[in-house]
Amino acid sequence: MAMDARKQRILEAIVALYATDGEPVGSGLLASYFDMALSSATLRNEMAALTKLGLLEQPHTSAGRVPSSKGYRYYLDHLIEAPGTTSLGEEDRAAIDRLFASMDVEPEKLAQSTARALADYTGCAAAATTPQAEDLCIAHFEVVQVGRYSAAVLAVTSAGGVRTRVARINTGLTRTDAEQLAQLLNRSLTFVAPEDLSPSLTAGLAMAAGQRLLPVVLAAEALVRTRPQVSLEGAQYLAKMPDVRTNLGTLLEIFSDNEAACDLIEPDGGKITATLGDDLDPPMPNCCIVSKRYLAGGGLHGTVAVIGSNRMEYQRLIPILNYFAIKLGQSMSGKKEEQI
């Protein structure tokens, strides 16, 4: 049985109506949606055909229909147009512009602020990563004495971001120690790729620094290995969604592992990507992750994502996500606002 244009319009309408009310859609409501252009009998027949195709489900014998996971997948792959920012109203644009105008431009804080703002704006959970590139590395180190027994290791990336890690020195740290350590790190660890951090390099640095200052060396190496950092915000919104809140524990467990979280929300290239929870491992039924890559200049890119029910209002949320991605990329790269 083929999907003709009428079946596609009916599936699209059921997705929209179910997103609005969260109730199974019956033929009477659907007829009203189409301004009675199609009779209830015709709609019932088409809904039965869509059910046979596996695109709709009937929760109860006397109930209307709801989209199945297969139905959502068909909708996302074939029916929804990937709207650009032109689909976003001026009121939304202005509101999002104001949100970004008030954010801290430091990359880690900017990613977290973006995720928080996106979550509050959409009423879903949201996530954002700091920017990354294949050749991103540390360009400069500083070691700062923090109290008598601690050192803050500051690393400036080749993209201008700053990473920080604190090391504990049980025997105490002097200002001279900090200066000499910074010189050692800048000679040995700048512009070093993570995969080039070998045991022999670590052993050489440990010998040069001395055993008592080894924690600073290890902190610097950890900064070299650091992957993009991901921030999850708005988990409380998922807790209010009956169809997805049972997945909250699984989601939080994934986001406790930075690498797993980055992989979870990674989009398919430059396209807006919608991943249904049934396609994940482990599965998160009734959940959907919609993600978009942002470009931060200099070959750097990151990800911003909305996480919610698979019956989210895609036509409203995708343009919002797209504009957040553009604004985050502009803010990360330091570009002035331009006409988009």
C-alpha positions in Angstrom: 0.0 0.0 0.0 1.6 3.3 -1.1 1.7 6.6 0.7 -0.2 9.0 -1.5 -0.6 12.8 -1.0 -3.8 12.5 1.0 -2.4 9.9 3.4 0.6 12.2 3.9 -1.6 15.2 4.7 -3.6 13.1 7.2 -0.5 11.8 8.9 0.9 15.4 9.1 -2.4 16.6 10.6 -2.5 13.8 13.2 1.1 14.6 14.3 0.1 18.3 14.7 -3.1 17.6 16.6 -1.6 15.0 18.9 1.3 17.4 19.7 -1.3 20.1 20.7 -3.7 18.1 22.8 -1.8 14.9 23.7 -5.1 12.9 23.0 -5.8 10.3 20.4 -7.1 11.9 17.2 -10.5 10.8 16.0 -12.1 11.2 12.6 -14.5 14.0 13.8 -11.6 16.2 15.0 -9.7 15.5 11.9 -12.6 16.4 9.7 -12.8 19.8 11.5 -9.1 20.3 11.0 -9.7 19.9 7.2 -12.7 22.2 7.3 -14.9 19.2 6.4 -13.2 18.9 3.0 -13.0 15.2 3.7 -15.8 13.2 5.2 -15.4 11.3 8.5 -16.0 8.0 6.7 -13.2 8.8 4.2 -10.9 9.8 7.1 -11.7 6.6 9.0 -10.7 4.5 6.0 -7.5 6.4 5.5 -6.6 6.2 9.2 -7.2 2.4 9.0 -4.9 2.3 6.0 -2.2 4.3 7.9 -2.6 1.9 10.8 -2.1 -1.1 8.5 1.1 0.6 7.3 2.3 0.8 10.9 2.3 4.6 10.8 -0.6 5.0 13.3 -1.5 3.2 16.5 -4.9 2.9 18.2 -4.4 2.9 22.0 -7.9 1.6 22.7 -10.6 0.0 20.5 -12.9 2.9 20.6 -10.2 5.6 20.7 -8.7 7.7 17.9 -5.3 7.2 16.5 -1.8 8.4 17.5 1.4 8.4 15.5 3.6 5.3 16.0 7.4 5.5 16.1 7.4 4.5 12.5 4.9 7.3 11.8 7.1 9.9 13.4 10.1 8.6 11.5 8.2 8.9 8.2 7.0 12.4 9.2 10.5 13.6 10.1 12.1 12.1 7.0 9.5 13.0 4.4 6.9 15.5 5.5 8.5 18.1 7.6 10.3 20.8 5.7 13.5 21.8 7.5 12.6 25.4 8.0 15.3 28.0 8.0 15.3 31.1 10.1 12.9 32.8 7.7 10.2 30.6 9.3 10.9 32.3 12.7 8.7 35.3 13.5 10.3 38.6 14.3 9.0 38.5 17.9 10.9 35.2 18.4 14.0 36.6 16.8 14.0 39.7 18.9 13.5 37.7 22.1 16.3 35.3 21.3 18.6 38.2 20.3 18.0 39.7 23.8 18.8 36.4 25.5 22.2 36.2 23.7 23.0 39.9 24.3 23.1 39.2 28.1 25.2 36.0 28.0 28.8 35.6 29.1 30.9 35.1 26.0 33.4 32.7 27.6 32.9 29.4 25.7 32.0 27.0 28.5 29.7 29.5 30.1 28.2 30.5 26.8 27.3 26.8 26.0 25.7 26.4 29.4 23.8 29.6 29.1 22.5 28.7 25.7 21.3 25.3 26.8 19.5 26.9 29.8 17.9 29.7 27.6 16.8 27.1 25.0 15.3 24.9 27.6 13.3 27.7 29.2 12.3 29.1 25.8 11.0 25.7 24.5 9.8 24.0 27.7 12.0 21.0 26.8 15.4 19.8 28.0 18.2 21.3 26.0 21.9 20.6 25.6 24.9 22.4 24.1 28.6 21.6 23.6 31.6 23.8 23.6 33.2 24.1 20.1 35.7 21.6 18.9 37.8 20.9 15.8 40.0 18.0 14.7 43.1 20.1 15.2 42.2 22.0 18.3 45.0 22.0 20.8 46.5 24.0 23.7 48.4 27.1 22.5 49.6 28.4 25.9 49.7 27.4 29.6 49.8 29.5 32.8 50.2 28.1 36.3 48.8 30.3 39.1 49.4 29.8 42.8 46.0 29.4 44.5 46.7 29.4 48.2 49.8 27.6 49.5 49.0 24.1 48.5 47.1 24.5 45.3 47.8 25.5 41.7 45.4 26.5 39.0 46.5 25.3 35.6 45.1 27.6 32.8 45.2 26.5 29.2 44.4 28.7 26.3 43.2 26.7 23.2 44.2 27.5 19.6 40.6 28.8 19.2 40.9 31.3 22.1 39.0 29.3 24.7 40.2 28.8 28.2 40.3 25.5 30.2 41.2 25.3 33.9 42.1 22.5 36.3 43.3 22.7 39.9 46.1 20.6 41.2 46.9 19.9 44.9 50.5 20.2 46.0 50.9 18.6 49.4 54.4 20.1 50.0 53.3 23.6 49.0 53.9 25.7 45.8 56.0 28.8 45.5 55.7 31.5 42.8 59.0 30.4 41.4 57.6 26.8 41.1 54.6 28.2 39.2 56.8 30.1 36.8 59.1 27.2 36.1 56.2 24.8 35.6 54.5 27.2 33.1 57.8 27.3 31.1 58.1 23.5 31.1 54.5 23.0 30.0 54.8 25.6 27.2 57.9 24.0 25.9 56.5 20.4 26.0 52.7 20.4 25.8 51.6 23.2 23.5 50.3 22.3 20.1 50.4 18.6 21.1 47.5 16.4 19.9 45.8 14.2 22.6 46.9 11.0 20.7 50.5 12.1 21.0 50.5 12.1 24.8 52.7 9.1 25.3 53.9 7.4 28.5 57.4 8.5 27.6 56.4 12.1 27.3 54.7 11.9 30.7 57.8 10.3 32.2 60.0 13.0 30.8 57.8 15.8 32.1 57.6 14.1 35.5 61.4 13.9 35.7 61.8 17.5 34.7 59.1 18.8 37.2 60.0 16.5 40.1 57.8 14.1 41.9 56.3 16.7 44.2 55.0 18.8 41.3 53.8 15.9 39.3 50.1 16.8 40.0 50.5 20.0 38.0 51.9 18.0 35.0 49.0 15.5 35.2 46.5 18.4 35.4 48.0 19.9 32.2 47.8 16.6 30.4 44.2 16.2 31.4 43.5 19.6 29.8 45.2 18.5 26.6 42.9 15.5 26.5 39.7 17.4 27.2 36.9 16.8 24.7 34.1 19.2 24.1 32.1 19.9 27.3 28.4 19.3 27.2 25.8 21.1 29.3 22.3 19.7 29.9 19.6 22.1 31.2 15.9 21.9 31.7 15.6 18.3 33.0 12.8 19.5 35.2 10.7 20.0 32.0 11.0 16.3 31.1 9.9 15.4 34.6 6.6 17.1 33.8 6.0 15.0 30.6 4.2 11.8 31.5 5.2 10.0 28.3 9.0 10.6 28.7 9.7 11.1 32.4 10.5 7.4 32.9 13.5 8.0 30.6 14.9 10.8 32.8 17.1 8.5 34.8 18.6 7.0 31.7 19.2 10.4 30.2 20.9 11.8 33.3 23.1 8.7 33.4 24.2 9.3 29.9 24.9 12.9 30.5 27.1 12.0 33.5 29.6 10.7 30.9 30.7 13.7 28.8 31.8 11.6 25.8 28.6 9.6 25.7 26.5 12.7 26.0 28.4 14.4 23.1 27.8 11.2 20.9 24.1 11.2 21.9 23.3 14.6 20.5 25.8 14.7 17.6 23.8 15.6 14.4 24.2 14.1 11.0 26.6 16.7 9.4 25.2 20.1 9.0 21.6 19.0 8.8 19.0 19.3 11.6 18.8 15.7 12.9 15.8 14.2 14.7 16.6 10.9 16.6 13.7 9.0 18.1 14.2 7.3 21.4 13.4 3.9 20.1 16.4 4.1 17.8 18.8 4.8 20.7 20.9 2.3 22.8 19.6 2.0 25.4 16.1 2.9 24.0 14.2 5.8 25.5 10.6 5.3 24.3 8.5 8.3 23.4 11.5 10.6 23.5 13.1 12.6 20.7 16.4 14.5 20.3 16.5 17.2 17.7 20.0 18.5 17.2 21.8 21.1 15.0 25.5 21.8 14.5 26.7 25.4 15.0 29.7 26.9 13.3 32.0 29.0 15.5 34.6 30.0 12.9 38.1 28.8 12.3 36.9 25.3 11.6 35.3 25.0 15.0 31.9 23.6 15.5 29.6 22.3 18.3 26.1 21.0 18.8 22.9 22.4 20.3 19.9 20.1 20.9 16.4 20.0 22.2 15.3 16.9 24.1 11.6 16.2 24.7 8.6 14.1 23.8 8.4 12.6 20.3 5.1 14.5 20.0 6.9 17.9 20.4 5.7 20.7 18.1 8.4 20.2 15.4 7.2 23.0 13.1 7.6 25.5 16.0 10.7 24.1 17.7 12.9 23.4 14.7 13.1 27.1 13.5 13.9 28.1 17.1 16.6 25.5 17.4 18.1 26.6 14.1 18.2 30.3 15.1 19.8 29.4 18.5 22.5 27.5 16.6 23.2 30.5 14.4 23.3 32.9 17.3 25.5 30.5 19.4 28.0 30.2 16.5 28.1 34.0 16.1 28.6 34.5 19.8 31.4 31.9 20.0 33.2 33.4 17.0 32.8 37.0 18.3 31.0 38.1 15.1 28.8 41.1 15.3 25.1 40.6 14.7 24.3 40.5 11.0 21.2 40.1 9.0 20.3 36.4 8.9 
